[in-house]
Amino acid sequence: MYTVATIATGLVALLHIYILYLEMFLWDTAKGRKAFGLTPEFAAASKVLAANQGLYNGFLAAGLIWGMSQGPAGQSVTIFFLGCVVVAGVFGAATSSRKILFVQGLPGAIALVLVLLSGS
């Protein structure tokens, strides 16, 4: 179970690295606008805010990687950061788009349950 939980956590970390990339570097490109459903005008006006948001997603990924790098001893770190991912997903769904709940919150919740069940 530990291996499955670690793989799930790693996938969540990779997802957040990808979100960082989209928000920090592709926000005002065609790919970024499509991913987030943005107009070119809004993307240009909010580019700096999106980069800041992307940085926070990078911190979530860094925390998950830190927890995983400690092996079973890092379980509490991993649980904390997965909890942050779930909260970010719920908040994003409530304030921005329900899609965020499924793209960010659900994978985080699944990984969190797996980590908790692994009991390492």
Stockholm file with secondary structure:
# STOCKHOLM 1.0

chainA/1-120         MYTVATIATGLVALLHIYILYLEMFLWDTAKGRKAFGLTPEFAAASKVLAANQGLYNGFLAAGLIWGMSQGPAGQSVTIFFLGCVVVAGVFGAATSSRKILFVQGLPGAIALVLVLLSGS
#=GR chainA/1-120 SS CHHHHHHHHHHHHHHHHHHHHHHHHSTTSHHHHHHHTCCHHHHHHTHHHHHHHHHHHHHHHHHHHHHHHTGGGGHHHHHHHHHHHHHHHHHHHHHTCTHHIIIIIHHHHHHHHHHHHHCC
#=GC SS_cons         CHHHHHHHHHHHHHHHHHHHHHHHHSTTSHHHHHHHTCCHHHHHHTHHHHHHHHHHHHHHHHHHHHHHHTGGGGHHHHHHHHHHHHHHHHHHHHHTCTHHIIIIIHHHHHHHHHHHHHCC
//
